[in-house]
Amino acid sequence: MKKSFPLDELINIDELQSIQDSFVRAAGISSVIISPEGEPLTRFTNPTGFCSLIQSTGKGKDFFIFWSPDSGLGKK
């Protein structure tokens, strides 16, 4: 049987955030790391204007792909 570990048990989330921030700056992208349950583990780094606008409302956040319960993101 394959054992899995929650990411926050493998790496400190503050350190993960720092790695994400550095990667985003180097790659020029936006990023957030999501748990398999769909919960954000890191803060959104370098969100685009569009992402910020959509996430500025509760309804927009509900439908944004990273937060959408129907997105299937991280689901097995």
TORKOL-4160 file (C-alpha; in steps of 0.2 Angstrom, whole numbers, padded with zeros to 4 digits, m for minus):
76
<pt num="1" X="0000" Y="0000" Z="0000"/>
<pt num="2" X="0007" Y="0017" Z="m0005"/>
<pt num="3" X="0008" Y="0029" Z="0009"/>
<pt num="4" X="0005" Y="0048" Z="0006"/>
<pt num="5" X="0010" Y="0062" Z="0017"/>
<pt num="6" X="0002" Y="0080" Z="0018"/>
<pt num="7" X="0013" Y="0092" Z="0010"/>
<pt num="8" X="0014" Y="0103" Z="0026"/>
<pt num="9" X="0021" Y="0087" Z="0035"/>
<pt num="10" X="0035" Y="0086" Z="0022"/>
<pt num="11" X="0040" Y="0105" Z="0020"/>
<pt num="12" X="0037" Y="0120" Z="0031"/>
<pt num="13" X="0023" Y="0130" Z="0022"/>
<pt num="14" X="0033" Y="0147" Z="0024"/>
<pt num="15" X="0048" Y="0139" Z="0015"/>
<pt num="16" X="0036" Y="0132" Z="0002"/>
<pt num="17" X="0029" Y="0150" Z="0000"/>
<pt num="18" X="0047" Y="0157" Z="m0002"/>
<pt num="19" X="0051" Y="0144" Z="m0015"/>
<pt num="20" X="0035" Y="0147" Z="m0025"/>
<pt num="21" X="0038" Y="0166" Z="m0024"/>
<pt num="22" X="0056" Y="0164" Z="m0031"/>
<pt num="23" X="0050" Y="0152" Z="m0045"/>
<pt num="24" X="0036" Y="0164" Z="m0050"/>
<pt num="25" X="0048" Y="0179" Z="m0051"/>
<pt num="26" X="0060" Y="0169" Z="m0062"/>
<pt num="27" X="0046" Y="0161" Z="m0073"/>
<pt num="28" X="0035" Y="0177" Z="m0074"/>
<pt num="29" X="0019" Y="0167" Z="m0070"/>
<pt num="30" X="0006" Y="0167" Z="m0056"/>
<pt num="31" X="0005" Y="0153" Z="m0044"/>
<pt num="32" X="m0004" Y="0145" Z="m0029"/>
<pt num="33" X="m0002" Y="0128" Z="m0022"/>
<pt num="34" X="m0018" Y="0118" Z="m0018"/>
<pt num="35" X="m0020" Y="0103" Z="m0007"/>
<pt num="36" X="m0029" Y="0088" Z="m0014"/>
<pt num="37" X="m0044" Y="0094" Z="m0004"/>
<pt num="38" X="m0044" Y="0110" Z="m0014"/>
<pt num="39" X="m0038" Y="0121" Z="0000"/>
<pt num="40" X="m0024" Y="0134" Z="m0004"/>
<pt num="41" X="m0008" Y="0130" Z="0005"/>
<pt num="42" X="0001" Y="0145" Z="m0001"/>
<pt num="43" X="m0004" Y="0163" Z="m0004"/>
<pt num="44" X="m0007" Y="0167" Z="m0022"/>
<pt num="45" X="0009" Y="0174" Z="m0029"/>
<pt num="46" X="0009" Y="0187" Z="m0043"/>
<pt num="47" X="m0010" Y="0186" Z="m0047"/>
<pt num="48" X="m0014" Y="0194" Z="m0064"/>
<pt num="49" X="m0026" Y="0209" Z="m0064"/>
<pt num="50" X="m0040" Y="0197" Z="m0071"/>
<pt num="51" X="m0037" Y="0185" Z="m0057"/>
<pt num="52" X="m0037" Y="0198" Z="m0044"/>
<pt num="53" X="m0053" Y="0206" Z="m0051"/>
<pt num="54" X="m0062" Y="0189" Z="m0051"/>
<pt num="55" X="m0057" Y="0185" Z="m0033"/>
<pt num="56" X="m0062" Y="0202" Z="m0027"/>
<pt num="57" X="m0080" Y="0195" Z="m0025"/>
<pt num="58" X="m0086" Y="0180" Z="m0015"/>
<pt num="59" X="m0096" Y="0174" Z="m0031"/>
<pt num="60" X="m0080" Y="0176" Z="m0042"/>
<pt num="61" X="m0069" Y="0167" Z="m0029"/>
<pt num="62" X="m0082" Y="0153" Z="m0029"/>
<pt num="63" X="m0081" Y="0151" Z="m0048"/>
<pt num="64" X="m0062" Y="0154" Z="m0050"/>
<pt num="65" X="m0054" Y="0138" Z="m0056"/>
<pt num="66" X="m0043" Y="0136" Z="m0041"/>
<pt num="67" X="m0057" Y="0138" Z="m0028"/>
<pt num="68" X="m0071" Y="0130" Z="m0038"/>
<pt num="69" X="m0078" Y="0115" Z="m0029"/>
<pt num="70" X="m0082" Y="0107" Z="m0047"/>
<pt num="71" X="m0065" Y="0111" Z="m0054"/>
<pt num="72" X="m0058" Y="0093" Z="m0050"/>
<pt num="73" X="m0041" Y="0101" Z="m0046"/>
<pt num="74" X="m0032" Y="0089" Z="m0034"/>
<pt num="75" X="m0046" Y="0077" Z="m0034"/>
<pt num="76" X="m0041" Y="0058" Z="m0037"/>
